[in-house]
């Protein structure tokens, strides 16, 4: 039986699937996000993307998707988001 994805983001008719982040990945993201939100979101989501090639292509075209996915991941983990 296939495992349910931790988080999915739908955009432009495509679905991007992400793994659950580890505590170390969360700590790295949270340590960097205040000073470099876009680059930290890109790095964080690329670590967690199930299909890295598709996600890299999508964020290359629309980098803001990384912030959207990072916020969704954090919300799924119970962190408050603005």
Beta strands, then each sheet from edge to edge (+ up, - down):
strand 1: 7-11
strand 2: 14-18
sheet 1: 1+ 2-
end
